């Protein structure tokens, strides 16, 4: 934790840019998914491209087509079909410059797994998944290993497995820390994995962190929204995100950000488009994408595709001015500056972003006063953006300059 000093001196106020009480990111509609509208597809990213395939559409209960999304020109390109049987409810993840996909349901549960090389557009069969054949599992990668667990094989599962692409082998790990379940969300942040929500006979909102260095699960703060399954999840930078899904009676659209540093959830702008479940989601750099899915009340399948940017609103995109204030004085500064807000701080967090939108500094658990001294520490000179959050809402955003 960085050095922090609370003082009571009052400085002048500046009007700040702020989107809404419980909202931060922005959603932009992109080109529709390149194939038919569907649910229970697989989505992951490799480098600067996104990939989506398989799934269930109105005409085919199982598909094996596979598509590449290029965000630089907002286009979809069909690639080589998945080399396994057409299926739905599979899992996918990427390690380095390759993609991996397997398990799922094609009329029976599956345990086949394959590797996709985008440079050759070739699928290669791999060793069978180490657990039982299943559908509706979770999958993610940490470093050079992949992880798959939970799901449904005729009974609900909580076993968890690690895949090593060098030896093409599976190793069983400690069981998932929560109850056996299907249709949960899984993603990684840095060196840790995260799994939450899902269905175990009831809809769930518990949330768990996996540390591969200890082979250990630790329960974290429950997901901030209502219990659900069929949600989407991904990470951007140092934070995780979960949204959409269904609660047994309706499809959902709310969207939440998780900070592992403070172990808290912050509600964000609702996902773009209509409420849905069984959609796909993945991130590319500082942006993320969700699309496809189904609306459970009328059975409508979706083909639309949306881009999410958390830091766009931090750096002034699509923001509006409201009656809130913060001061940063002096600004510019070389060693430290003073932040003064009209809000009485309670369990607040300050996050600093560089000009590329990357989080580079965070001060957490600010619980008293209205003024904070922000030290430069090891930040280089340049333009930075600041976000102040507390009590599960955004309090203010502003920008400052560091000089040598």
SELOLUM-385509 format. One line per 10 residues: their letters; for each residue z, y, x of C-alpha. Coordinates in steps of 0.05 Angstrom, whole numbers, plus 5000, padded with zeros to 4 digits. Each point is the difference from the previous one (the first is absolute). Layout:
! SELOLUM-385509
a = Z,Y,X  ...
This chain:
! SELOLUM-385509
xxxxxxxxxx = 5000,5000,5000  4982,5069,5026  5053,5054,5014  5018,5037,4937  5044,5062,4989  5019,5028,4932  5017,5075,4995  5010,5049,4944  4959,5060,5022  4950,5024,4947
xxxxxxxxxx = 4929,5021,5018  4943,5028,4959  4961,4954,4953  4927,4982,5000  4960,4973,4941  4979,4929,5014  4946,4953,4975  5023,4943,4956  4965,4952,4954  5051,4978,4948
xxxxxxxxxx = 5072,4978,4993  4990,4926,5014  4930,5000,5029  4970,5007,5068  4935,4963,5013  4931,5012,4971  4951,4951,4969  4924,5007,5004  4951,4955,4963  4950,4966,5046
xxxxxxxxxx = 4938,4957,4989  5013,4941,4953  5011,4932,5031  4932,4972,5017  5003,4938,4956  5025,4983,4931  5065,5026,4971  5055,4949,5013  5073,4983,5012  5038,4956,5050
xxxxxxxxxx = 4952,5016,5057  5020,5006,5074  4999,5066,5037  5015,5017,5074  4974,5045,5055  4972,4987,5069  4996,5062,5044  4967,5056,4962  4971,4957,4944  5029,4968,4937
xxxxxxxxxx = 4983,4931,4973  5006,4971,4930  4978,4934,4970  5012,4940,4955  5038,5010,4935  4991,4991,4925  4950,5039,4957  4979,4997,4927  4944,4951,5014  5028,4958,5057
xxxxxxxxxx = 5072,4975,5006  4988,4994,5075  4956,5037,5049  4985,4995,5074  4960,5064,5013  5026,5046,5055  4989,5075,5010  5011,5052,5053  5021,5072,4984  4983,5057,5049
xxxxxxxxxx = 5043,5061,4985  4959,5044,5046  4941,4999,4952  5035,4971,4938  4955,4940,4994  5007,4925,4986  4958,4947,5036  4998,4927,4980  5017,4954,5058  4998,4924,5009
xxxxxxxxxx = 5034,4963,4943  5069,4971,5014  4987,4930,5027  5052,4966,4957  4994,4984,4927  4996,5058,4951  5072,5017,4981  5051,5050,4976  5072,5016,5019  4989,4990,5076
xxxxxxxxxx = 5032,5040,5057  4968,5039,5057  5020,5039,5062  4970,5023,5066  5020,4988,5072  4966,5043,5053  4926,5001,4982  4998,4939,4955  5017,4987,4927  5035,4939,4971
xxxxxxxxxx = 4998,4974,4929  5024,4937,4965  5042,4964,4948  4986,5018,4927  4975,4962,4938  4931,4972,4985  5021,4954,4943  5052,4970,5046  5046,5034,5050  4971,5007,5070
xxxxxxxxxx = 5026,5000,5072  4934,5012,5037  4997,5060,5047  4943,5035,5036  4988,5055,5051  4949,5056,4990  4967,5034,5059  4968,5066,4978  4960,5006,5065  4961,4936,4983
xxxxxxxxxx = 5011,4998,4924  5021,4927,5007  5057,4962,4967  5033,4944,5041  5045,4946,4969  5070,4996,5029  5059,4953,4996  5026,4989,4930  5057,5045,4979  5065,4968,5023
xxxxxxxxxx = 5035,4998,4932  4978,4969,4934  4936,5022,4966  5016,5061,4957  4978,5064,4967  5031,5070,4990  5033,5000,5069  5011,5060,5046  4968,5011,5068  5004,5052,5055
xxxxxxxxxx = 4995,5005,5076  5048,5025,5054  4970,5009,5069  4958,4939,5017  5030,4954,4947  4987,4990,4925  5052,4984,4947  4992,4965,4933  5053,4978,4950  5026,4996,4928
xxxxxxxxxx = 4950,4984,4945  4990,4945,4949  4980,4927,5013  5021,4973,4933  5070,5026,5015  5021,5067,5027  5006,5004,5076  5042,5038,5051  4978,4967,5065  4970,5044,5053
xxxxxxxxxx = 4950,4985,5056  4973,5032,5064  4928,4993,5023  4980,5004,5073  4924,5013,5007  5001,4981,5074  5024,4929,4987  4974,4998,4928  5067,4973,4978  5053,5012,4947
xxxxxxxxxx = 5075,5001,5011  5052,4999,4944  5050,5057,5002  5064,5017,4964  4989,4999,4925  4988,5066,4965  5068,5032,4987  4991,5009,4925  4988,4951,4945  4937,4957,4999
xxxxxxxxxx = 4945,5039,4965  4926,5016,4991  4959,5064,4996  5045,5039,5047  4979,5055,5049  4999,4992,5075  4983,5048,5057  5023,5018,5070  5026,5063,5032  5001,4999,5076
xxxxxxxxxx = 5036,4937,5023  5030,4981,4932  4973,4968,4937  5019,5018,4929  4996,4959,4935  5023,5021,4931  4989,5001,4924  4966,4939,4969  5017,4949,4946  5052,4943,5004
xxxxxxxxxx = 5006,4989,4925  5019,5073,4993  4967,5061,5030  5031,5022,5066  5014,5065,5038  5039,4974,5060  4972,5017,5068  5009,4965,5067  4986,5013,5074  4979,4944,5048
xxxxxxxxxx = 5013,5006,5075  4957,4949,5038  5041,5010,5064  5061,4973,4964  4964,4957,4948  5046,5034,4950  4995,5032,4931  5043,5060,4980  5003,5028,4929  4984,5074,4996
xxxxxxxxxx = 5005,5051,4943  4967,4975,4937  4929,5024,4985  5005,5069,4967  4959,4984,4938  5012,4950,4944  4997,4924,5012  4928,4974,5002  4950,4952,5029  4926,5007,5018
xxxxxxxxxx = 5012,5066,5037  4964,5025,5062  5033,5016,5066  4980,5026,5069  5027,5043,5056  4978,5067,5028  5031,5020,5066  5075,4990,4997  5006,4992,4924  4983,4947,4948
xxxxxxxxxx = 4971,5008,4930  5003,4959,4936  4969,5017,4933  4964,4977,4937  5015,4929,4974  5026,4975,4933  5068,4989,4968  4981,4947,4948  4981,5050,4945  4956,5052,5033
xxxxxxxxxx = 4962,5016,5063  5030,5055,5044  4975,5059,5041  5062,5028,5036  5000,5002,5076  5057,5001,5050  5011,5013,5074  5051,4962,5041  5032,5028,5064  5030,4945,5044
xxxxxxxxxx = 5036,5053,5040  5041,5024,4941  4992,4936,4958  4981,5043,4940  4944,5003,4948  4965,5064,4980  4955,5003,4939  4930,5026,5015  4941,5023,4958  4979,4945,4951
xxxxxxxxxx = 4943,4957,5026  4929,5023,4982  4964,4972,4940  5031,4959,4943  5062,4956,5000  4984,4931,5029  5027,4938,5033  4971,4948,5048  4961,5054,5037  4987,5002,5075
xxxxxxxxxx = 5028,5049,5051  4993,5013,5074  5006,5057,5050  4952,5028,5052  5032,5049,5048  5038,5054,4962  4969,4984,4933  5005,4941,4952  4956,4971,4945  5012,4963,4935
xxxxxxxxxx = 4951,4974,4949  4978,4945,4952  5054,4966,4958  5011,4989,4925  5035,5035,4943  5041,4946,4965  5002,5028,4929  4925,5001,4988  4978,4955,5057  4955,5054,5030
xxxxxxxxxx = 4976,4986,5072  4994,5058,5048  4947,5015,5052  5023,5070,5020  5027,5015,5069  5048,5055,5023  5022,5032,5066  5072,5021,5011  5020,5051,5052  5074,5015,5010
xxxxxxxxxx = 4994,5052,5054  4943,5038,4967  5051,5035,4956  5045,5012,5059  4945,5039,5035  4982,5041,4939  4947,4961,4962  5002,5006,4924  5068,5033,5000  5025,5056,4955
xxxxxxxxxx = 5052,5054,5012  5065,4995,4961  5065,5037,5002  5032,4964,5058  5014,5028,5069  5016,4982,5072  5001,5041,5063  4982,4978,5070  5023,5052,5050  4979,5012,5054
xxxxxxxxxx = 4929,4976,4988  4966,4988,5049  5056,4974,5044  5005,4965,5068  5068,4964,5000  5029,5001,4930  4996,5033,4932  5044,5008,4939  4981,4972,4931  5032,5035,4941
xxxxxxxxxx = 4990,4975,4929  5023,5023,4931  5020,4928,4985  5070,4973,5014  4982,4940,5043  5024,4932,4978  4978,4937,5035  4939,5038,5023  4946,4981,5050  4955,5044,5043
xxxxxxxxxx = 4934,4969,5021  4954,5036,5049  4925,4984,5002  4950,5019,5054  4932,5031,4984  4970,4930,4990  5051,4985,4946  5041,4951,5042  5075,5000,4991  5029,5018,5069
xxxxxxxxxx = 5072,5018,4987  5052,4985,4946  5071,5023,4988  5037,4961,4947  5066,5001,4962  5008,5075,4998  5056,5007,4949  5029,5070,5003  4980,5073,5005  4934,5036,4990
xxxxxxxxxx = 4980,5011,5072  4978,4954,5056  4982,5013,5072  4936,4961,5019  4994,4986,5074  4932,4991,5034  5023,4940,5041  4936,4967,5028  4949,5030,4952  4939,5031,5034
xxxxxxxxxx = 4975,5069,4983  4958,5008,4938  5000,5004,4924  5048,4957,4960  5016,4990,4926  5069,4988,4972  5023,4964,4937  5071,5004,4973  5022,4946,4951  5065,4984,4966
xxxxxxxxxx = 5029,4966,4938  4934,4962,4992  4957,5062,4994  4962,5048,5045  5037,5065,5011  4950,5039,5042  4942,4998,5049  4978,5051,5052  4968,5006,5068  5020,5025,5069
xxxx = 4973,5009,5070  5031,4977,5066  4982,5040,5063  5012,4986,5074
